[in-house]
Amino acid sequence: MPDNPMAVLARQVLVEAERTFRRADALAAEMEPHLRKRYGDSAIYAYTNERAVPPGDVLLAAALVAGISLDEKLGINPQESEVERQVRELRSQMAQLREEMASLRGQAPADQATDPAPTRAERRRQWARQSVESPPPGQSPSAGRPASRERRS
């Protein structure tokens, strides 16, 4: 096999693509619609075992079906599109907002820190202190109001 860097890279892409599909025949089957030709297992093995350099169309098809970025493999940094720049900017702004919200949650407002709202149990105790104890059955209430069951004259 030639020792030029592009041939080495082509072999690495085919090896990675074959690992993605776990078998040479599965990789060949996925590449077939893109190549309009079926490559045999022996051809795939020849490319991955350094016996032959894959042709360009095979390299492109293998990268496509395995989701391998040739730009990334070649070390090419794609230029950021306007939409990608805006998304990156929005993510940065959202991260800042999350940090601000987290810092605000850690601090209680001044008016709540001195006079916290009563809990449910405290409200029930307060209500119980305000209510009047009812007399035992058969006795008239000590207050000036008639009981609901007594007849008024």
Residue pairs with C-beta under 8 A, 6 or more apart in sequence:
1 7
1 11
1 50
1 51
1 52
1 53
2 53
7 53
9 73
9 74
10 47
10 53
10 54
10 59
11 47
11 48
11 50
11 53
11 54
12 73
13 59
13 62
13 63
13 68
13 70
13 73
14 44
14 47
14 48
14 54
14 58
14 59
14 62
15 48
16 66
16 68
17 27
17 62
17 63
17 65
17 66
17 68
18 24
18 27
18 44
18 48
20 27
20 66
20 67
20 68
21 27
21 30
21 65
21 66
24 41
24 44
24 45
24 48
25 41
25 44
27 44
27 62
27 65
27 66
28 38
28 39
28 40
28 41
28 43
28 44
29 38
30 65
31 39
31 58
31 61
31 62
31 65
32 38
32 39
34 60
34 61
34 64
34 65
35 57
35 58
35 61
39 58
43 52
43 58
45 51
46 52
47 53
47 54
47 58
54 62
59 70
60 70
62 68
63 69
63 70
71 77
71 78
80 88
118 126
132 143
134 141
135 141
135 142
140 147
140 150
141 147
146 152
